[in-house]
Amino acid sequence: MASSSSSFPTSGQITLVTLTIFISSLLSSSISASASTVATKQNPTLPFKKIYAFGDSFTDTGNTRSISGPSGFGHVSNAPYGITYFHRPTNRYSDGRLVIDFVTESLSLPYLQPYRAVSSNATADSTHGVNFAVAGSTAIEHEFFVKNNLSLDITPQSIQTQLLWFNKLLESKGCKVGGPSCKFDDALFWVGEIGVNDYAYTLGSDVPGDTIQKLGVSRVTSFLQALLKKGAKYVVVQGLPLSGCLPLAMTLAPEDDRDRIGCVKSVNNQTYSHNLELQAKLHELRTQFPHAVIAYADYWNAYFTVMKSPSQYGFKERFKACCGSGDPYNFDVSATCGTPSATVCKSPSQYINWDGVHLTEAMYKVLSDTFLKGNATHPPFSYLLDRKLRNG
């Protein structure tokens, strides 16, 4: 596997880029009172009654915001974030809906409330599940980065943090593992992408990429084991995306580090290798927990398929960010999306990338369709639904 550490700037530089993209504002409760709620009432025989989501900024619907947090998170609260669907910023790192939003829609459930809204507001509705994903989150615990002098002092959350949040939520509901009030027969667990930040935070450091892969996959595996031991029966795990195609990577990598579709070869090789190891661990978990359905959502290959034939999916721009500034990819660390000097494209639906790091609603819609209706999930999502319907 090619190493990307020699091709990229120091961790301090990548930190600045990351911080200017990871942003937020508390998702208002009005969003979850969507048309999906009506559909839920009209169809009481839905396969799942709730969803618990985990991950990073690709899945975050509002957990990033903190009144004591740094200003670097503020940009996602500004226009044009949310412009396409919600017509205002909603704390999502896109112009509209994310994969998790399309998942909830497909199951006729309301959009998920972020955990921090639920934990701080007694009136926040968690009946149909909670989203624990938080932007900047890592698979490896924060202490590892502190120990290696790579601490950002801004995103201490990890997948372990999200597990602790989940446990606190259960405790607040009087849930005791194995008890009648703590069963998950009607719950879908959606584990979004987690691990890209681990690699980003260590670029240019002395920490080998192989170490990040080993530790990152191990931490996610332990997290999944914890969920399964609690009784989770239906779990979808997204792999890492084709992150070498993001304008962030394209801007920072040398031009001779490219693969056959024009993306950063070293980064794509790294995430591909990570996903292979993750899939091997999921296979072991299926053996350990035969009564559970553990599906792998192949983010990398779904993204790759679109990049090979973008016009087939309605995209005209593969590499440039819709929102941002600068050449050649419309991405500049000093003028990222949401800042006064950034501009937004006229047709986000024709762009794959939104702000240099995250994707457009149009791209998330294509990806979610391949996960939920296509062949990018193994076993297929339809198999998971059939198992749920058979088991009641």
PETARA-V838710 format. One record per backbone hydrogen bond with DSSP energy under -1.0 kcal/mol. NH is the residue of the N-H (numbers start at 1). CO is the residue of the C=O. If there is no record, write none. Layout:
nh:NH co:CO
nh:NH co:CO
This chain:
nh:7 co:4
nh:14 co:10
nh:15 co:11
nh:16 co:12
nh:17 co:13
nh:18 co:14
nh:19 co:15
nh:20 co:16
nh:22 co:18
nh:24 co:73
nh:31 co:28
nh:34 co:32
nh:37 co:34
nh:39 co:35
nh:40 co:36
nh:41 co:37
nh:42 co:38
nh:43 co:39
nh:49 co:186
nh:50 co:186
nh:51 co:128
nh:52 co:188
nh:53 co:130
nh:54 co:190
nh:56 co:193
nh:59 co:56
nh:60 co:56
nh:69 co:66
nh:73 co:70
nh:74 co:71
nh:77 co:74
nh:78 co:75
nh:81 co:78
nh:82 co:94
nh:83 co:80
nh:84 co:95
nh:87 co:82
nh:88 co:82
nh:94 co:92
nh:102 co:98
nh:103 co:99
nh:104 co:100
nh:105 co:101
nh:106 co:102
nh:107 co:103
nh:108 co:105
nh:109 co:104
nh:115 co:131
nh:117 co:114
nh:118 co:114
nh:119 co:115
nh:121 co:117
nh:124 co:121
nh:129 co:126
nh:131 co:113
nh:132 co:53
nh:134 co:55
nh:137 co:134
nh:138 co:157
nh:144 co:141
nh:146 co:142
nh:147 co:143
nh:148 co:144
nh:149 co:146
nh:150 co:145
nh:159 co:138
nh:162 co:158
nh:163 co:159
nh:164 co:160
nh:165 co:161
nh:166 co:162
nh:167 co:163
nh:168 co:164
nh:169 co:165
nh:170 co:166
nh:171 co:167
nh:172 co:168
nh:174 co:171
nh:175 co:170
nh:179 co:176
nh:182 co:179
nh:187 co:184
nh:188 co:50
nh:189 co:234
nh:190 co:52
nh:191 co:236
nh:192 co:54
nh:199 co:195
nh:200 co:196
nh:201 co:197
nh:205 co:202
nh:212 co:208
nh:213 co:209
nh:214 co:210
nh:215 co:211
nh:216 co:212
nh:217 co:213
nh:218 co:214
nh:219 co:215
nh:220 co:216
nh:221 co:217
nh:222 co:218
nh:223 co:219
nh:224 co:220
nh:225 co:221
nh:226 co:222
nh:227 co:223
nh:228 co:224
nh:229 co:225
nh:230 co:226
nh:232 co:227
nh:235 co:293
nh:236 co:189
nh:237 co:295
nh:238 co:191
nh:239 co:297
nh:243 co:241
nh:245 co:242
nh:246 co:243
nh:248 co:356
nh:250 co:246
nh:251 co:247
nh:252 co:248
nh:253 co:249
nh:257 co:254
nh:259 co:263
nh:262 co:259
nh:264 co:244
nh:268 co:264
nh:269 co:265
nh:270 co:266
nh:271 co:267
nh:272 co:268
nh:273 co:269
nh:274 co:270
nh:275 co:271
nh:276 co:272
nh:277 co:273
nh:278 co:274
nh:279 co:275
nh:280 co:276
nh:281 co:277
nh:282 co:278
nh:283 co:279
nh:284 co:280
nh:285 co:281
nh:286 co:282
nh:287 co:283
nh:288 co:284
nh:289 co:285
nh:292 co:289
nh:293 co:233
nh:295 co:235
nh:296 co:378
nh:297 co:237
nh:298 co:376
nh:299 co:297
nh:302 co:298
nh:303 co:299
nh:304 co:300
nh:305 co:301
nh:306 co:302
nh:307 co:303
nh:308 co:304
nh:309 co:305
nh:313 co:310
nh:314 co:311
nh:315 co:310
nh:316 co:350
nh:317 co:350
nh:321 co:329
nh:322 co:353
nh:323 co:354
nh:324 co:343
nh:330 co:326
nh:335 co:332
nh:339 co:336
nh:342 co:339
nh:343 co:324
nh:345 co:322
nh:350 co:347
nh:351 co:348
nh:352 co:317
nh:354 co:358
nh:360 co:352
nh:364 co:360
nh:365 co:361
nh:366 co:362
nh:367 co:363
nh:368 co:364
nh:369 co:365
nh:370 co:366
nh:371 co:367
nh:372 co:368
nh:373 co:369
nh:374 co:369
nh:376 co:370
nh:378 co:296
nh:384 co:380
nh:385 co:381
nh:386 co:382
nh:387 co:383
nh:388 co:384
nh:389 co:385
nh:390 co:386
nh:391 co:387
nh:392 co:388
